[in-house]
Amino acid sequence: MPDFPHFVLSGNGQPEAYTAPGGGSGTFTSPPRDRPRHAKKILDEIRNVRVSADEQLAKDPATSDLHFIPVVFEGATDADLDVDRLESKPQGIRVVNVRSEKGRQVATVAVPKGKTDHFEKRIEQYASVDKDSGQPRHEELVTGISEIRLAVLQDYYTDSDGQPPARDESIWWEVWLDMATVGSAVEDFRSVAGQQSIQVSENTLRFPEVSVVLARTSLNGWS
């Protein structure tokens, strides 16, 4: 390999004193809320989600490894969702996707069966327990939520156009499978897809916590 002269730039640097990066000093601004009424509303909604999910599982039981309740948390136009607080890895609660609809954030969250009380307890504490500062407990989480409901298929559609295809139109879908929680997720999905006549690509894209496969079907096919 031939030798080439090195370019050396000198006389252009200037020392500066170290400045520590800032962080965590912002002030949380709570949107206006009638605390008791807001707490009751979303507490009723998360409990209804649990009851509805139990009824659906009783009609069509999933395997023990796939007992997740898909829950949608809708934000408000006057406040963002605190997405970080929607997730709890120790509880196995994971945010599936976050999107924007009509100026509001909307998050789909996978909640293991039996773990909706994680949110129920926080909403109850928001309603009745104050921090030393006088502000409600879990205010940052609860006040940003305007509605909680059970997810539907359209909530998994995250393309930028925001318009799901016609229910009978077959397209290729990216299916993201949670390997951190369910180690056999790919094999389980391929098995169920075969039973439903859903075409699945042979290749699997693997990441540390998730695997991605392509599946061709319609919205009706997912039903």
KOLTI-23840 format. One record per residue: residue number from 1; chain; z negated, y negated, x negated of N, C-alpha, C in turn. Coordinates in steps of 0.02 Angstrom, whole numbers. Each point is the difference from the previous one (the first is absolute). Layout:
<recs>
  nr kette   n.zz   n.yy   n.xx  ca.zz  ca.yy  ca.xx   c.zz   c.yy   c.xx
 NUM     A      Z      Y      X      Z      Y      X      Z      Y      X
...
</recs>
This chain:
<recs>
  nr kette   n.zz   n.yy   n.xx  ca.zz  ca.yy  ca.xx   c.zz   c.yy   c.xx
   1     A      0     59    -43      0    -59     43      0    -62    -45
   2     A     45    -48     10      2    -59    -43    -60    -44     11
   3     A    -18    -37    -54    -55    -49      5     26    -66     27
   4     A    -37    -28     45     17    -66     27    -58    -47    -15
   5     A     15    -64    -13    -55    -47    -13    -42    -10     63
   6     A    -65    -12    -10    -45    -12     56     -1    -75     16
   7     A     -3    -15     63     -9    -70     20    -75    -14      3
   8     A    -22    -50    -36    -70    -19     -1     -7    -71     26
   9     A    -35     -8     57    -10    -66     29    -69    -25    -21
  10     A     -2    -57    -31    -64    -26    -23     -8    -73     21
  11     A    -62    -22      0    -13    -70     17      5    -17     73
  12     A      4     51     44      8    -13     71    -62     18     41
  13     A    -49     35    -31    -60     20     36    -52    -54      2
  14     A    -42      1     50    -54    -48      6    -61     36     28
  15     A    -56      0    -37    -60     36     24    -29    -33     62
  16     A    -25     41     44    -32    -23     62    -66     37      8
  17     A    -49    -34     27    -64     31     13      8     51     57
  18     A    -38     56     -5      4     51     52    -28    -26     65
  19     A     35     14     54    -22    -19     67     -5     63     42
  20     A    -58     14     26     -8     60     41     36     -8     66
  21     A     35     53     23     33     -4     65    -50     -6     56
  22     A     17    -40     50    -44     -6     58     11     57     48
  23     A    -43      6     47      9     53     51    -63      8     41
  24     A     10     15     63    -56     14     43    -39    -61     24
  25     A     27    -60    -14    -37    -60     19     25    -32     64
  26     A     52     31     30     26    -29     61    -49      6     57
  27     A      8    -43     49    -45      0     58     35     32     59
  28     A    -32     49     30     29     32     59     -8    -46     60
  29     A     54    -11     35     -1    -41     60     10     45     61
  30     A    -51      4     41      3     43     58     39    -34     56
  31     A     47     37     32     32    -28     59    -50     -6     57
  32     A     12    -43     47    -47     -7     56     -5     64     40
  33     A    -61     24     11    -11     61     37    -63     -6     43
  34     A      4     25     61    -59     11     41    -28     67    -25
  35     A    -52     -3    -41    -22     59    -37    -15     59     45
  36     A    -43     -5     51    -15     59     41     62     26     36
  37     A     41    -45     28     58     22     38     52     34    -46
  38     A     11    -31    -59     48     29    -46    -22     69    -24
  39     A    -65      6    -17    -26     64    -23      7     54     54
  40     A    -17    -18     62      5     49     55     72     22     10
  41     A     47    -48     -3     70     16     12     26     51    -50
  42     A     -9    -14    -65     30     45    -49    -42     64     -9
  43     A    -65     -3     16    -40     61     -1     24     47     55
  44     A     14    -26     60     27     41     54     68     29    -21
  45     A     40    -39    -36     67     23    -20     -4     57    -51
  46     A    -43     -5    -50     -5     53    -50    -28     64     31
  47     A    -45     -7     49    -26     59     35     53     31     44
  48     A     42    -41     31     55     27     40     50     37    -44
  49     A     11    -26    -60     45     34    -48    -27     70    -15
  50     A    -65      5    -12    -31     65    -16      8     49     58
  51     A    -14    -24     61      5     43     59     72     23     11
  52     A     48    -46     -6     70     16     11     25     50    -52
  53     A    -22     -9    -63     21     46    -53    -29     69     12
  54     A    -62      4     21    -31     66     15     38     35     56
  55     A     21    -38     50     36     30     56     68     26    -23
  56     A     34    -38    -43     65     22    -25     -6     62    -44
  57     A    -50      1    -43    -10     58    -44    -18     63     40
  58     A    -36    -10     56    -17     57     42     62     31     32
  59     A     50    -43     15     61     25     31     46     32    -52
  60     A      2    -29    -61     45     25    -53    -38     -1    -66
  61     A    -44     48    -12    -42     -1    -60     41     -1    -64
  62     A    -20    -42    -48     30      0    -66    -38     49    -44
  63     A     26     12    -59    -38     42    -46    -61    -39    -24
  64     A    -50     36    -25    -63    -32    -20     11    -52    -54
  65     A     52      8    -41     13    -47    -55     34    -64     25
  66     A     24      1     61     40    -57     23    -34    -37     57
  67     A    -65      4      5    -36    -35     53    -13    -72    -18
  68     A     53    -39     -1     -6    -72    -10     18    -36     65
  69     A    -36    -53     15     16    -42     57     37    -61    -25
  70     A     63    -11     22     37    -60    -21    -21    -60     42
  71     A    -33    -47    -31    -28    -58     36     35    -64    -23
  72     A     17    -41     48     32    -64    -14    -51    -56     10
  73     A     -6    -43    -52    -41    -59      3     46    -61      0
  74     A     -1    -37     54     43    -60      5    -41    -61    -18
  75     A     30    -42    -42    -33    -62    -19     11    -55     51
  76     A    -25    -59    -17      6    -58     44     46    -51    -32
  77     A     28    -44     40     43    -53    -26    -39    -51    -40
  78     A    -66     -3     11    -41    -50    -34    -40     29    -58
  79     A     12     64    -17    -36     31    -56     35     63    -22
  80     A      0     13    -65     29     61    -26    -49     58      6
  81     A     26     60      4    -42     59     -4    -29      6    -71
  82     A    -61     23     -4    -29     16    -66     19     73    -14
  83     A     60     10    -26     28     67     -8    -43     43    -46
  84     A    -27    -31    -53    -41     38    -47    -60     33     35
  85     A    -30    -35     48    -59     26     35     19     51     53
  86     A     64      6     17     21     52     47      2     68    -33
  87     A      3      1    -66      5     63    -37    -68     19    -29
  88     A    -15     65      2    -61     26    -31     16     68    -30
  89     A     11      2    -65     18     63    -32    -57     51      4
  90     A    -64    -21     -6    -53     51      8      1     35     68
  91     A     22    -37     52      4     29     67     68     33     13
  92     A     46     -5    -48     67     27     10     44    -42     44
  93     A    -19    -63     12     37    -46     42     50    -38    -43
  94     A     65      4     18     52    -29    -41     47    -43     41
  95     A     19    -57    -28     50    -43     32     69     31    -13
  96     A     37     12     54     66     31     -5     54    -52    -11
  97     A     -2    -54     38     48    -54    -10    -28    -65     29
  98     A     27    -55    -23    -17    -66     25     66    -38     11
  99     A      8    -30     58     61    -36     14    -17    -63     39
 100     A     50    -40     12     -9    -63     37     38      4     66
 101     A    -33    -18     54     31     -2     66    -21    -64     36
 102     A     50    -41     15    -11    -61     38    -56    -43    -31
 103     A      2     -6    -66    -49    -43    -34    -68     31    -10
 104     A     -6     65     14    -64     34     -8      8     60    -47
 105     A    -52     14    -39      0     61    -40    -19     59     44
 106     A     34     56    -12    -14     62     37     -7     56    -51
 107     A    -56     35      0    -12     54    -48     -8     66     37
 108     A     34     52    -25     -9     68     24    -46     36    -49
 109     A    -53     30     26    -52     29    -43    -11     73     21
 110     A     -1     45    -49    -14     71     13    -75     11     -6
 111     A    -31     17     57    -73     10      3    -14     74     13
 112     A    -36     34    -45    -16     70     13    -38      8     66
 113     A     13     55     34    -36     13     62    -75      1    -13
 114     A    -37    -36     42    -72     -4     -9    -23    -59    -41
 115     A     49    -40    -25    -18    -57    -43     12    -68     33
 116     A     17      0     65      7    -66     33    -66    -36      3
 117     A    -56     37     -5    -65    -33      1     -9    -46    -60
 118     A     40      9    -52     -2    -46    -57     13    -71     24
 119     A     48     -8     46     16    -66     27    -47    -18     57
 120     A    -20     49     40    -46    -15     55    -65    -30    -26
 121     A    -27     28    -53    -63    -25    -28      7    -71    -25
 122     A     57    -14    -32     10    -68    -26      9    -51     55
 123     A     33     20     53      7    -46     57    -68    -12     34
 124     A    -39     53      7    -67     -7     30    -44    -46    -43
 125     A      5      7    -66    -40    -43    -45     25    -72      3
 126     A     65     -9      6     27    -68      8    -29    -33     62
 127     A     -8     39     53    -25    -27     63    -73    -20     -2
 128     A    -41     35    -42    -72     -9      7    -38    -14    -64
 129     A     32      4    -58    -35     -8    -64     28    -58    -39
 130     A    -45    -43    -24     20    -57    -41    -16     13    -74
 131     A     42    -28    -43    -14      0    -71    -52    -54    -16
 132     A    -23     -2    -62    -49    -51    -20     28    -70     10
 133     A     66     -6     -4     32    -66      8      3    -21     73
 134     A    -18     46     45      4    -16     72     65     20     32
 135     A     49     22    -41     64     22     27     -5     74     21
 136     A     43     20     48     -3     70     24     19     49    -56
 137     A    -31     59      0     20     53    -45     73     20     15
 138     A     37     15    -52     70     24      6     44    -50     37
 139     A    -17    -64     -5     40    -51     33     72     -1    -25
 140     A      9      7    -66     67     -3    -29     45     54     28
 141     A    -28     59     12     39     55     28     15    -10     74
 142     A    -53    -15     38      5      4     73     36    -60     31
 143     A    -12    -60    -25     29    -58     33     76     -4     -7
 144     A     28     33    -51     73     -2     -8     36     50     45
 145     A    -36     43     34     30     51     43      5    -27     72
 146     A     60      2     27      8    -22     70      6     59     48
 147     A     23     58    -26      8     58     43      0     63    -42
 148     A    -27     54     28      2     66    -32     29     49     51
 149     A     48     41    -23     31     48     46     24     61    -39
 150     A     15     52     37     29     60    -29     72    -14    -20
 151     A     21     23    -59     67    -13    -23     51     40     40
 152     A     60    -28      5     58     35     28     52      6    -55
 153     A     53     38     13     50     13    -52     29    -64    -30
 154     A     12    -50     42     30    -62    -24    -43    -34    -53
 155     A    -66     14     -1    -44    -31    -49     12     26    -71
 156     A     36     56     -6     15     27    -66     66    -26    -27
 157     A     37    -37     41     65    -27    -21    -12    -66    -35
 158     A     16     -3    -65    -18    -60    -40     60    -34    -32
 159     A     62     16     21     57    -34    -28     -4    -75     17
 160     A     32    -40    -44     -7    -72      6     28    -28     65
 161     A     48     35     31     28    -27     62    -49      5     58
 162     A    -50     43     -7    -52      6     52     25     30     65
 163     A     61     27      0     29     27     62     11     75     -7
 164     A    -43     41     30     11     73     -4     66     19     32
 165     A     30     56    -23     63     22     30    -10     24     72
 166     A     55     12     34     -4     29     67    -35     68     -5
 167     A    -35     19     52    -42     59     -3     40     64    -13
 168     A     65      1     19     39     61    -10     46     -5    -61
 169     A     -7    -52    -41     43     -8    -59    -33     33    -61
 170     A     36     47    -30    -26     35    -59     15    -40    -63
 171     A    -52    -12    -40      7    -35    -64    -44     35    -52
 172     A     10    -19    -63    -43     26    -53    -63    -43     -5
 173     A    -57     32     -1    -65    -34     -5    -32     16    -67
 174     A    -33    -50    -30    -44     14    -56    -68     20     27
 175     A    -22     59    -18    -64     25     24    -49      1    -58
 176     A    -52    -41      3    -50     -5    -53    -60     43     19
 177     A    -15     49    -42    -52     49     14    -59     -9    -47
 178     A    -59     -2     29    -62    -14    -36    -23     63    -36
 179     A     14      4    -65    -19     58    -39    -73     -4    -23
 180     A    -27    -60     -4    -69     -8    -23    -49     31     49
 181     A     16     -4     64    -44     26     52     18     72     19
 182     A     65     13      5     24     66     21     46     26    -55
 183     A    -25     44    -42     39     24    -57     63     38     18
 184     A      0     31     59     58     39     22     43    -38     49
 185     A     -2    -66     -1     33    -41     50     76     13      2
 186     A     31      7    -59     73     10     -1     17     67     33
 187     A    -35     52    -20     13     66     29    -14      1     75
 188     A    -55    -32     20    -16     -3     72     54    -36     39
 189     A     24    -56    -29     52    -39     35     64     40      6
 190     A     21     32    -54     62     40      2     -6     56     52
 191     A    -58     30      6    -10     53     48      7    -26     71
 192     A    -35    -55     15      3    -28     68     70    -27     15
 193     A     32    -32    -49     68    -26     10     48     56     17
 194     A     -7     57    -34     43     57     14     -8     24     71
 195     A    -61      0     25    -13     21     69     31    -48     50
 196     A      6    -64    -20     27    -51     45     74    -14    -12
 197     A     32     42    -43     72     -8    -16     15    -68    -31
 198     A    -46    -25    -40     10    -63    -36     26     17    -70
 199     A     56    -31    -18     30     13    -66    -40    -37    -54
 200     A    -19     35    -52    -40    -29    -54     37     10    -66
 201     A      2    -52    -41     33      5    -65    -36     51    -44
 202     A     38     30    -46    -30     49    -45    -43    -33    -54
 203     A     17    -62    -18    -35    -34    -54    -63    -35     25
 204     A    -49     -5    -43    -63    -35     15    -15    -49    -56
 205     A    -13    -62     18    -20    -51    -48    -75     -2     -2
 206     A    -29     13    -58    -73      8     -5    -31    -58    -39
 207     A    -54    -27     29    -41    -51    -32    -71     28     -5
 208     A    -45    -34    -36    -68     28     -8    -35     16     66
 209     A      7    -42     51    -37     11     62     43     16     60
 210     A     66    -11     -5     44     12     57     64     35    -24
 211     A     32     35     46     66     28    -12     46    -25     55
 212     A     64     -8    -18     49    -28     47     57     49      8
 213     A     16     16     63     59     41     15     42    -37     51
 214     A     63     19      5     45    -28     50      7     50     57
 215     A     -3    -25     61      7     43     59     48    -34     48
 216     A     46     40     28     49    -28     47    -15     24     70
 217     A    -13    -49     43    -12     14     71     -1    -66     38
 218     A    -14      3     63     -4    -60     42    -73    -13     19
 219     A    -13    -56     32    -67    -13     25    -21     54     49
 220     A     48     23     42    -16     55     45    -18     63    -38
 221     A     32     10    -58    -13     59    -40    -71      0    -28
 222     A    -26    -59    -15    -69     -4    -24    -50     15     55
 223     A     21    -12     61    -46     12     56    -12     75     10
</recs>
